[in-house]
Amino acid sequence: TLGERIAKIEAVVTKLKESRDRIVNVLMWEICKNSDDAAAEFDRTMVFIEKTIATLRAMDEETAGWRLVSGIMAFVRRAAIGVMLLLGPFNYPFNETYAALIPALLMGNCVVMKIPAVGGLAHVLTMGAWASVLPKGVLNFVSGSGRATVPPMMRTGLVDVLGFIGGSRASD
């Protein structure tokens, strides 16, 4: 249920906050952010998650049950799309990636996250938190060259949503 998915994400957030200093240090050293910028990226991400959950709860309450939509009585419900392949950037590996990851998970999608070659260590530090809270197979991590890993995954036809942050050359 939506409530159960929210509770899982909130449990992960609690664990991530416990690892804040380690994640901030990795952001700082791996992608050369100063400590204030690295801390701001982590903190901004936690605020984003909290606001996303609050907005989703409000939207769910607002649209719960039957309502009139364009003159037709409708029961509106948000649902998962399927499997998301998520490629986050190296320069804001935590914040930008979570901006796509969190809504996808809250809606009930499964995610395959291709971690960036540079900036991926922050995600390595989070894997234990995710694994301890989410059911097996909900969030999966792939590493390696995007050119070597992404085309074969896309060719399977099993990816329903592509979450991509980057330039057109890389997307091509």
Stockholm file with secondary structure:
# STOCKHOLM 1.0

chainA/1-172         TLGERIAKIEAVVTKLKESRDRIVNVLMWEICKNSDDAAAEFDRTMVFIEKTIATLRAMDEETAGWRLVSGIMAFVRRAAIGVMLLLGPFNYPFNETYAALIPALLMGNCVVMKIPAVGGLAHVLTMGAWASVLPKGVLNFVSGSGRATVPPMMRTGLVDVLGFIGGSRASD
#=GR chainA/1-172 SS CHHHHHHHHHHHHHHHHHTHHHHHHHHHHHHCCCHHHHHHHHHHHHHHHHHHHHHHHHHHHHHCSEEEETTEEEECCCCCCCEEEEECCSSSTTHHHHHHHHHHHHTTCEEEEECCSSSCHHHHHHHHHHHHHSCTTSEEEECSCHHHHHHHHHHTTCCCEEEECSCHHHHC
#=GC SS_cons         CHHHHHHHHHHHHHHHHHTHHHHHHHHHHHHCCCHHHHHHHHHHHHHHHHHHHHHHHHHHHHHCSEEEETTEEEECCCCCCCEEEEECCSSSTTHHHHHHHHHHHHTTCEEEEECCSSSCHHHHHHHHHHHHHSCTTSEEEECSCHHHHHHHHHHTTCCCEEEECSCHHHHC
//
